[in-house]
Amino acid sequence: MTLKISNLTVNHGAICAINQVSLEVPTGKLAAIIGSNGAGKTTLLRALSGLNHPTSGEISWMGNNVVGVKPEMLVRAGISHVSEGKSVVPELSVRDNLELGAIWRRNKKESQESIDRVISIFPRLGERIEQRSDTLSGGERQMLAIGRAIMSKPQLLLLDEPSLGLAPLVVEKIFQTIL
């Protein structure tokens, strides 16, 4: 098993956001967390990416306990997280946002190859490569956020509400890319 969560609990002060969640996701599989608003889906993803600190329980990635590991180290270990809400840096260009996804890499050629790969997945980003991110449509910003995550060459890609508020054709393209 690549990802194993055992009895994970996360409290936000006096509020228990998730309580003793356990699940396993084998390598190469797609898993979805489904629940109503406030059920703890985002909290779970944030715990997996090191942004929320569990109150108790374990998270094992590739056989290693990752509870307490800094988010940037988890990215280097192959975990990328795309937050809900098209999280891009609005003042930066599409290219600069993509390069942020590979900031820890030293090889410029490899970084450019990753940009080329993202553009092959999302050609629209190639058309807008020098454009500021705050001028993109919602669907384009979501493509950019996913593209930036892809730049880190993740083995585990965590997507929080990847289709929220997007047009059906954009949703179809994003889900094709995820698959």
C-alpha positions as CSV (number, residue, x, y, z in Angstrom):
1,M,0.0,0.0,0.0
2,T,1.3,3.4,-0.9
3,L,-0.9,5.5,1.4
4,K,-2.2,4.2,4.7
5,I,-4.2,6.3,7.2
6,S,-4.9,4.8,10.6
7,N,-7.3,6.2,13.2
8,L,-6.6,9.8,12.1
9,T,-8.2,12.5,14.3
10,V,-7.8,16.2,13.7
11,N,-9.2,18.7,16.1
12,H,-9.6,22.5,15.4
13,G,-9.7,23.7,19.0
14,A,-12.8,22.2,20.7
15,I,-14.2,21.0,17.3
16,C,-13.4,17.5,16.1
17,A,-13.0,17.9,12.4
18,I,-12.3,14.2,11.6
19,N,-12.5,11.4,14.0
20,Q,-10.5,8.1,13.7
21,V,-10.5,8.0,9.9
22,S,-8.8,4.9,8.4
23,L,-8.2,4.0,4.8
24,E,-5.7,2.6,2.4
25,V,-5.1,3.6,-1.2
26,P,-3.0,1.2,-3.3
27,T,-0.4,2.5,-5.8
28,G,-2.0,3.4,-9.1
29,K,-5.5,3.7,-7.8
30,L,-7.9,6.7,-7.8
31,A,-9.8,7.3,-4.6
32,A,-12.5,9.9,-3.8
33,I,-13.6,11.2,-0.5
34,I,-17.3,12.0,-0.6
35,G,-19.3,13.8,2.1
36,S,-21.4,16.8,2.9
37,N,-20.1,20.3,3.6
38,G,-18.2,20.3,6.9
39,A,-17.7,16.5,6.9
40,G,-13.9,16.9,7.0
41,K,-12.8,16.2,3.4
42,T,-10.6,19.3,3.2
43,T,-9.2,18.7,6.7
44,L,-8.2,15.2,5.7
45,L,-6.4,16.4,2.5
46,R,-4.7,19.2,4.5
47,A,-3.5,16.6,7.0
48,L,-2.1,14.4,4.3
49,S,-0.2,17.3,2.8
50,G,1.2,18.5,6.2
51,L,-0.9,21.7,6.4
52,N,-3.1,20.4,9.3
53,H,-1.5,18.7,12.3
54,P,-3.4,15.5,13.4
55,T,-4.4,15.2,17.0
56,S,-3.8,11.5,16.9
57,G,-3.4,8.6,14.4
58,E,-0.9,7.8,11.7
59,I,-0.3,8.6,8.1
60,S,2.0,6.3,6.2
61,W,3.3,7.2,2.7
62,M,5.5,4.6,1.0
63,G,6.1,2.9,4.3
64,N,7.2,6.0,6.2
65,N,5.3,7.9,8.9
66,V,4.7,11.4,7.5
67,V,2.8,13.0,10.5
68,G,4.7,16.2,11.4
69,V,6.7,16.3,8.2
70,K,6.8,19.8,6.7
71,P,4.7,20.3,3.5
72,E,7.7,21.2,1.4
73,M,9.4,17.9,2.4
74,L,6.2,16.0,1.5
75,V,6.3,17.6,-2.0
76,R,9.8,16.4,-2.4
77,A,8.6,12.9,-1.3
78,G,6.1,12.9,-4.1
79,I,2.9,14.4,-2.5
80,S,1.2,17.4,-4.2
81,H,-1.9,19.1,-3.0
82,V,-4.2,21.4,-5.1
83,S,-6.4,23.4,-2.7
84,E,-10.0,24.3,-3.4
85,G,-10.4,27.6,-5.0
86,K,-7.9,27.7,-7.9
87,S,-4.9,28.6,-5.8
88,V,-2.5,30.4,-8.0
89,V,-0.4,33.5,-7.4
90,P,-2.4,36.1,-9.3
91,E,0.5,38.6,-9.8
92,L,2.7,36.0,-11.5
93,S,2.5,34.8,-15.1
94,V,1.4,31.3,-16.1
95,R,5.0,30.4,-16.6
96,D,6.1,31.7,-13.2
97,N,3.3,29.9,-11.5
98,L,4.3,26.6,-13.2
99,E,7.9,27.2,-12.3
100,L,6.9,27.4,-8.6
101,G,5.9,23.8,-8.9
102,A,9.4,22.8,-9.7
103,I,11.2,25.3,-7.5
104,W,13.2,22.7,-5.6
105,R,14.7,21.2,-8.8
106,R,18.0,22.5,-10.0
107,N,17.9,21.2,-13.6
108,K,16.5,23.9,-15.9
109,K,16.1,21.5,-18.8
110,E,14.1,19.1,-16.7
111,S,11.9,22.0,-15.5
112,Q,11.3,23.1,-19.1
113,E,10.4,19.5,-20.0
114,S,7.8,19.5,-17.2
115,I,6.4,22.8,-18.5
116,D,6.1,21.3,-22.0
117,R,4.3,18.3,-20.5
118,V,1.8,20.5,-18.6
119,I,1.2,22.5,-21.8
120,S,0.6,19.2,-23.7
121,I,-2.1,18.3,-21.1
122,F,-3.5,21.8,-21.0
123,P,-2.8,23.5,-24.4
124,R,-4.7,26.6,-23.3
125,L,-2.0,27.3,-20.7
126,G,0.6,27.4,-23.6
127,E,-1.5,30.0,-25.3
128,R,-1.4,32.1,-22.1
129,I,2.1,31.3,-20.9
130,E,3.3,34.9,-20.4
131,Q,-0.1,36.2,-19.2
132,R,-0.7,37.2,-15.6
133,S,-2.7,34.5,-13.7
134,D,-5.3,36.9,-12.5
135,T,-6.5,37.5,-16.0
136,L,-7.3,33.8,-16.6
137,S,-10.8,32.3,-16.4
138,G,-11.8,30.1,-13.5
139,G,-11.2,27.0,-15.5
140,E,-7.8,28.2,-16.7
141,R,-6.8,29.0,-13.2
142,Q,-7.8,25.5,-12.1
143,M,-5.8,24.0,-15.0
144,L,-2.9,26.1,-13.9
145,A,-3.2,25.0,-10.2
146,I,-3.2,21.3,-11.3
147,G,-0.4,22.0,-13.8
148,R,1.7,23.5,-11.1
149,A,1.2,20.4,-8.9
150,I,2.1,18.2,-11.9
151,M,5.4,20.1,-12.2
152,S,6.6,18.5,-9.0
153,K,6.2,15.1,-10.6
154,P,3.9,13.8,-7.8
155,Q,3.3,10.1,-7.0
156,L,0.3,11.2,-4.9
157,L,-1.9,14.0,-6.2
158,L,-4.5,15.4,-3.7
159,L,-7.2,17.4,-5.4
160,D,-9.7,19.4,-3.3
161,E,-12.9,20.1,-5.2
162,P,-11.2,20.1,-8.6
163,S,-14.4,20.8,-10.5
164,L,-16.1,23.4,-8.2
165,G,-17.7,26.1,-10.2
166,L,-16.4,25.1,-13.6
167,A,-18.2,24.7,-16.9
168,P,-19.0,21.1,-17.9
169,L,-16.5,21.0,-20.8
170,V,-13.7,22.2,-18.5
171,V,-14.7,19.6,-15.8
172,E,-14.6,16.9,-18.5
173,K,-11.1,17.9,-19.5
174,I,-9.8,18.1,-15.9
175,F,-11.2,14.6,-15.1
176,Q,-9.7,13.2,-18.3
177,T,-6.4,14.6,-17.2
178,I,-6.8,13.2,-13.7
179,L,-7.4,9.7,-15.1
